[in-house]
Amino acid sequence: MIIEARAYARAGLLGNPSDGYFGKTISVSVKNFGAHILLYESPELHIQPGEAEQNRYRNVYDLIEQINRNGYYGADRLIKAAIKKFIEYCQHHNLALENKNFTVRYHTNIPRQVGLAGSSALISATMRALLKFYRVTIPKEILPTLILNAEVEELGINAGLQDRVIQVYEGCVYMDFNESFLKKHGYGRYRPLNSQAILPHLYVAYKTDLSKVSGTVLNDIRVRYEQGDVQVHRTLEQIAALAEQGKNLVQNGDIDGLNTLINKNFDLRRRIMNIGKENLEMVEVARRCGASAKFAGSGGSIIGLYKNNEMLTKLIVELKKIQARVIKPFIY
């Protein structure tokens, strides 16, 4: 039997990057892009290399381009980390697993390292496939934490829970990572929101030539946060408050109110993070078109709201001039 599992890209609508600092966020799944896992029983455990790990290149320049885009480490490390954490969880909770091996094949079309959660999507899809293969159940609210641990504890990636929560729950979700609740239960408070009213106004734009490892981008904030930097703490609290304010606006379809919060989210982020010229340019171009704009993740992609088709056309034309692609996110 061949088992298929998928997990999708995500875009942080409000509150990021406070999710890694006991904050609050609203995030949406972006089903235009996804990670796909095929898993089937085999005599030995085998992880088949994906397209980016074939080690075949047109020439040395193609090799360098691939390194610049994808780094030196392939996706197989993500799948290995997912398998390890899954097995350890089952052992710790005395979940009996059938003695059988499997082969894993994977494919992803999520643009690499532009803040759309491609790495966590591969781990999330792998976890889903393993649950089906071994016919075990892990509580839904626990699964994002297990996925996060695969990245943080096994691979040393600096990340928060937001990506994993939206990839498990899908749709549009408000997340509260209250410190005392999270430490007591091992997960946050997750509330699905009805975002149908804002769907006709959402856009996402991204530039693949801005790809970078998000954990590296956020490392400076982590250090300053742990050192007790007052400005960092206060700013992250303000960013988290935007998600709290925004949850009712999402469900009520208050476009003007959300535009204000989205823009404020990015402006607050600029206070504590260095924003690269090309990333800033995407935001500024979108705002000149009349739309709101903020990072969808750590950089390389933006999300916001536009008012009408005329503004959407303007966004597409103007962002294309700076080699950015605009899409309408498919959420449900």
C-alpha positions in Angstrom: 0.0 0.0 0.0 1.3 3.4 -1.0 0.6 6.2 1.6 0.5 9.8 0.4 0.6 12.8 2.7 0.9 16.5 2.1 1.5 19.7 4.0 1.2 23.2 2.6 3.1 26.5 2.6 2.0 29.1 5.1 1.9 32.9 5.4 1.9 34.7 8.7 -0.9 37.3 8.5 -0.4 39.0 11.9 1.9 38.6 14.9 5.0 37.0 13.5 7.7 36.7 14.7 6.3 36.7 18.2 5.3 33.0 18.1 8.9 32.1 19.1 8.7 34.3 22.1 5.4 33.3 23.8 3.4 35.7 21.6 0.3 35.5 19.4 -0.1 35.1 15.7 -2.7 34.6 12.9 -1.5 32.4 10.0 -3.1 31.1 6.8 -2.2 27.9 4.8 -1.2 28.6 1.2 -2.3 25.5 -0.7 -0.8 26.9 -3.9 2.4 25.2 -2.8 3.0 22.0 -0.8 5.3 19.2 0.2 4.3 15.7 -0.9 5.4 12.4 0.7 5.0 9.0 -0.7 5.7 6.2 1.8 5.4 2.4 1.2 6.6 -0.8 2.9 10.0 -2.1 1.7 12.7 -4.6 2.9 15.0 -1.8 4.1 14.4 1.7 5.3 15.2 3.9 2.3 15.0 7.7 1.9 15.2 8.4 -1.8 17.0 11.6 -2.7 14.8 14.4 -4.1 15.4 16.4 -7.2 17.7 18.9 -5.4 19.8 16.1 -3.9 20.6 14.3 -7.1 24.2 15.8 -7.3 23.9 16.2 -11.1 24.4 19.7 -12.6 24.6 21.3 -16.0 27.9 22.9 -15.2 29.8 24.5 -12.3 27.7 27.6 -12.5 24.5 25.5 -12.1 26.1 23.9 -9.0 26.9 27.4 -7.5 23.3 28.6 -8.3 21.9 25.5 -6.5 24.1 26.1 -3.5 23.1 29.7 -3.3 19.4 28.8 -3.5 19.3 25.7 -1.4 22.4 25.7 0.7 24.7 22.7 1.3 22.1 20.6 3.2 19.4 18.6 1.5 15.8 17.8 2.6 16.7 14.3 3.7 17.9 15.7 7.0 14.4 17.0 7.7 12.9 13.6 7.0 15.5 11.8 9.2 14.7 14.2 12.0 10.9 13.7 11.6 11.4 9.9 11.7 13.6 10.1 14.8 11.2 12.3 16.8 8.2 10.2 15.7 9.8 7.0 16.9 11.0 8.5 20.2 7.5 9.9 20.9 5.9 6.5 20.3 8.5 4.8 22.5 8.0 7.3 25.3 4.2 6.9 25.2 4.4 3.1 24.9 2.7 3.1 21.4 3.4 -0.3 19.9 4.7 -0.1 16.3 4.6 -2.9 13.8 8.1 -4.2 12.9 8.3 -3.2 9.3 10.5 -0.9 7.1 9.5 1.6 4.5 10.8 3.7 1.6 10.2 7.5 1.5 9.9 9.5 -1.6 9.4 13.3 -1.4 8.7 16.3 -3.6 8.1 19.9 -2.8 7.2 22.9 -4.9 7.3 25.4 -2.1 9.8 28.2 -3.0 12.9 27.5 -0.9 13.8 29.7 2.0 11.6 32.7 1.2 9.6 32.5 4.5 6.8 30.2 3.3 7.7 27.3 5.7 9.0 24.8 3.2 11.2 23.0 5.7 8.5 22.4 8.3 6.1 21.4 5.5 8.4 18.4 4.7 8.5 17.4 8.3 4.8 17.8 8.8 4.0 15.7 5.7 6.4 13.0 6.8 4.8 12.9 10.3 1.4 12.5 8.7 2.6 9.6 6.5 4.2 7.9 9.5 1.0 8.1 11.5 -0.9 6.4 8.6 1.8 3.8 8.0 2.0 2.7 11.6 -1.7 3.4 12.3 -1.1 5.3 15.5 -2.7 8.6 16.8 -1.0 11.6 18.2 -3.2 14.4 19.6 -3.7 17.2 17.1 -2.6 19.9 19.5 0.6 18.0 20.3 1.7 17.3 16.8 3.0 20.8 16.0 5.2 20.7 19.0 6.6 17.4 17.9 7.3 18.8 14.5 9.0 21.8 16.0 11.2 19.7 18.2 12.4 17.8 15.1 13.8 21.1 13.8 15.0 22.7 17.0 16.3 19.8 19.0 17.6 17.6 16.1 18.7 20.2 13.6 19.4 23.3 15.6 17.0 25.5 13.6 15.7 28.6 15.4 12.0 28.5 14.9 8.6 29.0 16.5 5.3 27.0 16.6 3.3 29.1 14.1 4.3 27.2 10.9 3.7 23.8 12.4 0.3 24.7 13.9 -1.1 26.0 10.6 0.3 23.0 8.7 -1.4 20.7 11.0 -4.7 22.6 11.4 -4.8 24.3 7.9 -7.1 27.2 6.9 -6.8 30.3 9.1 -5.8 29.9 12.7 -5.3 32.3 15.7 -2.6 31.1 18.0 -1.9 32.1 21.6 1.5 30.9 22.9 1.0 32.1 26.5 4.2 31.1 28.3 2.6 29.5 31.4 0.0 27.6 29.4 2.6 26.4 26.8 5.1 25.2 29.5 2.3 23.4 31.4 0.6 21.7 28.4 3.3 21.5 25.8 1.1 23.4 23.2 -0.7 26.7 22.9 -4.3 27.7 22.4 -5.3 27.3 18.8 -8.5 28.8 17.4 -9.6 28.3 13.7 -11.0 31.5 12.2 -13.4 32.0 9.4 -11.4 34.1 6.9 -13.8 33.7 4.0 -14.6 37.5 4.2 -11.0 38.5 3.5 -10.1 35.8 1.0 -11.0 37.9 -2.0 -8.6 40.6 -0.8 -5.5 38.6 0.1 -2.3 38.4 -1.9 1.1 36.9 -1.4 4.2 37.9 -3.3 7.7 36.4 -3.2 11.2 36.6 -4.8 13.2 33.4 -5.0 16.5 35.3 -5.4 16.0 36.6 -1.8 16.1 33.0 -0.3 17.8 32.6 3.0 17.7 30.4 6.1 15.1 31.9 8.4 16.8 30.5 11.5 19.9 32.5 10.7 17.8 35.7 10.1 16.1 35.4 13.5 19.2 34.4 15.5 20.1 38.0 16.5 16.7 38.6 17.9 16.9 35.4 19.9 20.2 36.5 21.5 18.9 39.9 22.3 15.7 38.5 23.7 17.5 36.1 26.0 19.7 38.9 27.1 16.6 40.8 28.3 16.8 43.6 25.7 13.9 45.8 26.7 13.2 47.2 23.2 13.0 43.6 21.8 10.7 42.4 24.5 8.4 45.4 24.3 8.3 45.3 20.5 7.5 41.6 20.4 4.7 42.2 22.9 3.3 44.9 20.7 3.5 42.7 17.6 1.7 39.9 19.5 -1.1 42.3 20.5 -1.8 43.0 16.8 -2.9 39.3 16.4 -5.1 39.6 19.4 -6.7 42.7 17.9 -6.9 41.2 14.4 -8.8 37.9 15.1 -12.3 39.6 15.1 -11.4 41.8 12.2 -10.6 38.7 10.1 -13.9 37.1 10.8 -15.8 40.4 10.3 -14.0 41.1 7.0 -12.7 44.5 8.2 -10.3 45.2 5.4 -9.4 48.8 6.5 -8.7 47.7 10.1 -6.6 44.8 9.0 -4.6 46.9 6.5 -3.6 49.2 9.4 -2.5 46.2 11.6 -0.6 44.5 8.8 1.4 47.6 8.0 2.0 48.3 11.7 3.3 44.7 12.1 6.0 45.3 9.6 6.9 48.8 11.0 7.3 47.4 14.5 9.5 44.6 13.1 11.8 47.1 11.5 12.5 48.6 14.9 14.3 45.4 16.1 15.5 43.8 12.9 17.7 44.8 10.0 15.6 44.6 6.8 17.6 44.1 3.6 17.1 46.6 0.8 15.4 44.2 -1.6 13.0 42.9 1.0 12.1 46.4 2.0 11.6 47.3 -1.7 8.9 44.6 -2.0 7.0 46.1 0.9 7.4 49.7 -0.3 6.3 48.8 -3.9 3.1 47.1 -2.6 2.3 50.0 -0.3 2.7 52.5 -3.1 0.1 50.5 -5.0 -2.3 51.1 -2.1 -2.1 47.6 -0.6 -0.9 46.7 2.9 2.3 44.6 3.2 4.4 42.7 5.8 6.7 39.7 5.7 4.9 36.4 5.3 7.7 34.8 7.3 11.4 35.7 7.8 11.9 37.5 4.5 11.7 36.8 0.8 7.9 36.9 0.7 5.2 39.4 1.7 1.4 39.2 2.4 -1.2 41.8 2.5 -4.6 43.0 1.4 -5.8 44.9 -1.6 -9.1 46.6 -2.2 -10.2 45.8 -5.8 -9.1 44.1 -9.0 -7.6 47.4 -10.3 -5.2 47.4 -7.3 -4.4 43.7 -7.7 -3.4 44.3 -11.4 -1.2 47.2 -10.3 0.4 45.0 -7.7 1.2 42.3 -10.3 2.6 44.8 -12.7 4.7 46.8 -10.3 6.1 43.9 -8.3 7.0 42.1 -11.5 9.3 45.0 -12.3 11.4 44.0 -9.3 11.2 40.3 -10.2 8.6 39.4 -7.6 5.7 37.1 -8.3 2.2 37.8 -7.0 -0.3 35.0 -6.2 -3.8 34.7 -4.8 -3.4 32.3 -1.9 -5.7 29.2 -1.9 -6.5 28.6 1.7 -9.5 26.2 2.0 
